[in-house]
């Protein structure tokens, strides 16, 4: 284990993008070629200064991540954008480019999925054997992960309590996956609708997405890790899977590196948008951890079921989801039922002074004009023809290239 950090002392951010045809948006399983072009030989990880690149389960997705713990969120949009420009330049030779958002609007995962064939491929092959990874929930999903440190059990307790109560609201801020196979799915966050059930064969792995209310390493091992290890045993006869890798809740504790990884954010249209959302979520978590809004003991009491209900509503309706659970709303200093857009607006008013000015535009666009899913649907204006879908998603790719915010 490396150096241990205290709460909010450092951050780790991971952004996933798919590679598509520059002229036709077709899926391109060429991440191995991309990494080879960059590195001179194929390696699963590329160290590129403050940002590292790596492969994922499928051969058309590349992950960009902070290369070790980052102390400053302000500089990250520029650093990620610089790497996106470099990747798009390298992909020029393949006539490819990176595409943002959490789901490709036209991909057919049954015919267009190619699993990663190189390092770690035995793990991916086993996953594929157990779960069949050719569905949307496996091969057409891109997300943003936020890694936050804790020093010891006392800090884990505070951080896990705060994260659990914020998790259900995240799709109402980050949803960017309203279209699959050319159809409006009826869910603002279709990625998470699939996320809930894509491992249903071994339900212990995802649980109900919201982690159980456990607040120490020992409790976590007993309630979460031990059932996962027991459930996977008949399938993993070669003993190659690790419980840290298998735990698929919406936030996972990594005691091997003293961090919690939040996984419920859909990737946005640009690093400017992604890092702004991360900064906002982190400031809300700081506020909860400080107990200025509600005491720790009140944050800890929430069982999975009521939080899962709110999450489901946000997955379907995004920022328009209504929360009527008054005990939950009181955690944030709200005393009557309201939609989640207004919960986030209320929280933004409380934490805005602590968020760097560079992040304000992206957050305020989301709060005033809706999630990226809402803005995509508004721009499509009911025309889900392939030419119109491609037109809008080419615009999104241009936002990524220019590090801009998408507005209808």
Secondary structure, DSSP 8 states (H G I E B T S, - for coil): ------TTS-EEEEEEEEEEETTT--B---HHHHHHHHHSS--SEEEETTEEEEE-SBTTEEEEEESS-BS-STTHHHHHHHHHHHHHHHHGGGTEEEE-SSS-SS--HHHH--B--STTHHHHHHHHHHH-TTSHHHHS--EEEEEEE--SHHHHHHHHHHHHHHHTTTHHHH--B-EETTEE-S-TBHHHHHHTTTTGGGTTTTTTSS--S--SHHHHIIIIIHHHHHHHTTT-TT----HHHH--SSEEEETTTTEEEEEEEE--SSHHHHHHHHHHHHHHHHHHHTTSSS-HHHHHT--HHHHHHHHHHHHHHGGG-EE--HHHHHTTT--S-EEHHHHHHHHHHHHGGGS-GGGHHHHHHHHHH--HHHHHHHHHTT---HHHHHHHHHHHHHHHHHT-----
